[in-house]
């Protein structure tokens, strides 16, 4: 009887071990199928800006406010004519800014309450779809100084109007690049890339063509005509 009981216990133990191995193997297989591989893909494209903007101030300083304003009325037509001669038609004259300056006392090393002059700044903004005209203008506009007109020029800005459509395309290309990278990584383990589990879009980097700069907040360079637009996608693929 004891021999039968011992055989029964051994048989039962064998069955328990067999079921244990089965369930352990099944768990391991399911765990592997649920595992994912996270890959970062990227894509870029070189584009040329299709519009440009240049802003500058006409600066006038005179003894009185009325004198400064009258000088501006004589100088503004000269500036407009110069711009039109250079092929610029979109000219936006902004609201002028003005303020009084006060005399300085070198003895007390402080400014007094006595008015010294009135400073008037007339902002002007010009735009064009011909980016080369904007660039040429930004380099030449200081020639107005030869005509007695004081000009303070800001850096020209260049824009690409089809950026929204390009961003969509680049995100698709970046996701494809991520899949190709995942496939290359899994090839050595005899696994394949499965369905996408999640996708996280990275920030866009819009830089000059030769730049390698990146920023967690993204870069939006408007100082160059030719730009490199880079998209990044962080993708988690299922392993199969």
C-alpha positions as CSV (number, residue, x, y, z in Angstrom):
1,X,0.0,0.0,0.0
2,X,2.8,2.3,0.8
3,X,4.4,1.6,-2.6
4,X,1.2,2.5,-4.3
5,X,0.9,5.7,-2.3
6,X,4.5,6.6,-3.1
7,X,3.9,6.0,-6.9
8,X,0.8,8.1,-6.7
9,X,2.7,11.0,-5.1
10,X,5.5,10.7,-7.7
11,X,2.9,10.8,-10.5
12,X,1.1,13.8,-8.9
13,X,4.4,15.6,-8.5
14,X,5.3,14.9,-12.1
15,X,2.0,16.3,-13.3
16,X,2.4,19.5,-11.1
17,X,5.9,20.0,-12.5
18,X,4.6,19.5,-16.1
19,X,1.8,22.0,-15.6
20,X,4.2,24.4,-14.0
21,X,6.6,24.2,-17.0
22,X,3.6,24.7,-19.4
23,X,2.3,27.7,-17.6
24,X,5.7,29.2,-17.2
25,X,6.5,28.8,-20.9
26,X,3.1,30.2,-21.9
27,X,3.7,33.2,-19.6
28,X,7.1,33.8,-21.0
29,X,5.8,33.6,-24.6
30,X,3.0,36.1,-23.8
31,X,5.3,38.4,-22.0
32,X,7.6,38.5,-25.1
33,X,4.7,39.2,-27.4
34,X,3.6,42.1,-25.2
35,X,7.1,43.6,-25.1
36,X,7.8,46.6,-27.3
37,X,10.9,48.2,-28.8
38,X,11.2,52.0,-28.6
39,X,13.0,53.6,-31.5
40,X,13.6,57.3,-32.5
41,X,13.3,58.1,-36.2
42,X,14.1,61.3,-37.9
43,X,13.6,62.9,-41.3
44,X,14.6,66.3,-42.8
45,X,14.1,68.4,-45.9
46,X,15.8,71.5,-47.3
47,X,13.5,74.3,-48.3
48,X,13.8,77.8,-49.6
49,X,11.8,80.6,-48.0
50,X,9.1,82.1,-50.2
51,X,8.6,85.4,-48.4
52,X,10.6,87.9,-46.5
53,X,10.2,90.8,-44.2
54,X,12.4,93.7,-43.2
55,X,11.7,96.3,-40.5
56,X,13.5,99.5,-39.7
57,X,13.1,102.8,-37.9
58,X,13.5,106.3,-39.3
59,X,15.2,108.1,-36.5
60,X,14.8,111.9,-36.0
61,X,16.0,114.1,-33.1
62,X,15.0,117.8,-33.0
63,X,14.7,120.6,-30.5
64,X,10.9,120.4,-30.4
65,X,8.2,117.7,-31.1
66,X,6.7,119.8,-33.9
67,X,10.1,120.2,-35.6
68,X,10.8,116.5,-35.4
69,X,7.4,115.7,-36.8
70,X,7.9,118.2,-39.7
71,X,11.3,116.6,-40.5
72,X,9.6,113.2,-40.6
73,X,7.0,114.4,-43.1
74,X,9.9,115.4,-45.5
75,X,11.9,112.3,-45.0
76,X,9.2,109.6,-45.2
77,X,8.4,110.3,-48.9
78,X,12.1,110.0,-49.7
79,X,12.2,106.6,-48.0
80,X,9.1,105.4,-49.8
81,X,10.5,106.4,-53.1
82,X,13.7,104.6,-52.4
83,X,11.8,101.4,-51.5
84,X,9.7,101.5,-54.7
85,X,12.8,102.1,-56.8
86,X,14.1,98.9,-55.3
87,X,11.0,96.9,-56.3
88,X,9.3,97.0,-52.9
89,X,5.5,97.6,-53.1
90,X,4.2,96.3,-49.8
91,X,5.2,99.1,-47.4
92,X,3.5,99.4,-44.0
93,X,4.1,102.6,-42.1
94,X,3.5,101.9,-38.4
95,X,2.5,104.3,-35.6
96,X,5.5,106.4,-34.6
97,X,7.0,106.5,-31.2
98,X,8.4,109.6,-29.6
99,X,9.9,110.8,-26.3
100,X,11.7,113.8,-24.8
101,X,15.3,113.6,-23.8
102,X,16.7,115.7,-20.9
103,X,19.9,117.6,-20.3
104,X,22.6,116.0,-18.3
105,X,24.4,117.8,-15.5
106,X,28.0,116.7,-15.4
107,X,28.5,118.2,-11.9
108,X,25.8,116.3,-10.2
109,X,26.1,113.4,-12.7
110,X,22.4,113.3,-13.2
111,X,19.7,114.3,-15.6
112,X,17.8,117.5,-15.0
113,X,14.2,118.4,-15.7
114,X,15.1,120.6,-18.6
115,X,14.1,119.3,-22.0
116,X,17.1,118.8,-24.4
117,X,15.4,117.5,-27.5
118,X,12.6,115.3,-28.8
119,X,13.3,111.9,-30.3
120,X,11.0,110.4,-32.9
121,X,11.1,106.9,-34.2
122,X,9.0,106.0,-37.3
123,X,8.8,102.2,-37.7
124,X,8.5,100.9,-41.3
125,X,7.8,97.3,-42.3
126,X,8.3,96.0,-45.9
127,X,7.4,92.5,-47.2
128,X,7.9,90.7,-50.5
129,X,7.6,87.2,-52.0
130,X,11.0,87.9,-53.6
131,X,13.3,86.9,-50.8
132,X,16.4,88.1,-52.8
133,X,15.0,91.6,-52.9
134,X,14.6,91.6,-49.2
135,X,18.1,90.4,-48.7
136,X,19.5,93.0,-51.1
137,X,17.5,95.7,-49.4
138,X,18.7,94.8,-45.9
139,X,22.3,95.3,-47.1
140,X,21.7,98.5,-49.1
141,X,19.2,100.5,-47.1
142,X,21.9,102.1,-45.0
143,X,22.7,104.1,-48.2
144,X,19.8,106.4,-47.1
145,X,22.3,107.8,-44.6
146,X,24.0,109.6,-47.6
147,X,20.7,111.5,-48.0
148,X,20.7,112.6,-44.4
149,X,18.2,110.0,-43.2
150,X,19.1,108.1,-40.1
151,X,18.0,104.5,-40.4
152,X,18.1,101.7,-37.7
153,X,17.7,98.4,-39.5
154,X,16.6,95.1,-37.9
155,X,17.6,91.7,-39.2
156,X,15.5,90.5,-42.1
157,X,13.2,87.6,-41.6
158,X,12.4,84.8,-44.1
159,X,9.4,82.4,-44.0
160,X,8.2,79.2,-45.7
161,X,4.4,79.2,-46.3
162,X,4.1,75.4,-46.9
163,X,5.5,74.5,-43.5
164,X,2.3,72.9,-42.1
165,X,2.1,70.5,-45.0
166,X,5.8,69.7,-44.8
167,X,5.5,68.9,-41.1
168,X,2.9,66.3,-41.8
169,X,5.0,64.7,-44.5
170,X,8.2,64.7,-42.4
171,X,6.4,63.1,-39.4
172,X,5.4,60.2,-41.7
173,X,8.9,59.9,-43.0
174,X,10.3,60.0,-39.5
175,X,8.0,57.1,-38.5
176,X,9.1,55.1,-41.5
177,X,12.7,55.7,-40.5
178,X,11.9,54.5,-37.0
179,X,10.4,51.3,-38.4
180,X,13.5,50.6,-40.5
181,X,15.8,51.1,-37.5
182,X,13.7,48.8,-35.4
183,X,13.8,46.1,-38.1
184,X,17.6,46.4,-38.3
185,X,17.9,46.0,-34.5
186,X,15.6,43.0,-34.3
187,X,17.0,41.2,-37.3
188,X,19.9,39.8,-35.2
189,X,17.4,38.4,-32.6
190,X,15.3,36.7,-35.4
191,X,12.3,38.9,-34.4
192,X,10.2,41.1,-36.5
193,X,8.6,44.5,-36.1
194,X,5.0,44.4,-35.2
195,X,2.2,47.0,-35.0
196,X,2.8,50.4,-33.6
197,X,1.9,50.6,-29.9
198,X,2.4,54.4,-29.5
199,X,3.9,57.4,-31.3
200,X,5.2,60.5,-29.7
201,X,6.0,63.5,-31.9
202,X,9.2,65.4,-31.1
203,X,9.7,69.1,-31.6
204,X,10.6,70.5,-35.0
205,X,14.0,72.0,-35.6
206,X,14.0,74.7,-38.3
207,X,17.6,75.7,-38.7
208,X,20.0,77.0,-41.4
209,X,21.2,74.2,-43.7
210,X,24.6,73.5,-42.1
211,X,23.4,73.8,-38.5
212,X,23.6,70.9,-36.1
213,X,21.8,72.7,-33.3
214,X,18.9,71.1,-31.4
215,X,16.7,72.4,-28.6
216,X,14.2,70.7,-26.3
217,X,11.8,73.6,-27.1
218,X,12.5,73.4,-30.8
219,X,14.2,75.9,-33.1
220,X,12.5,78.2,-35.6
221,X,15.2,80.1,-37.5
222,X,13.9,83.0,-39.6
223,X,17.3,84.6,-40.4
224,X,18.2,82.5,-43.4
225,X,16.6,82.0,-46.8
226,X,17.5,78.3,-47.1
227,X,16.4,76.2,-44.2
228,X,16.6,72.6,-42.9
229,X,13.4,71.3,-41.4
230,X,13.9,68.3,-39.2
231,X,11.2,66.1,-37.6
232,X,11.6,63.5,-34.9
233,X,9.2,60.7,-33.9
234,X,9.6,58.4,-30.9
235,X,7.8,55.1,-31.8
236,X,7.1,52.0,-29.7
237,X,6.6,48.9,-31.9
238,X,5.3,45.5,-30.8
239,X,7.8,42.6,-31.2
240,X,6.6,39.6,-33.1
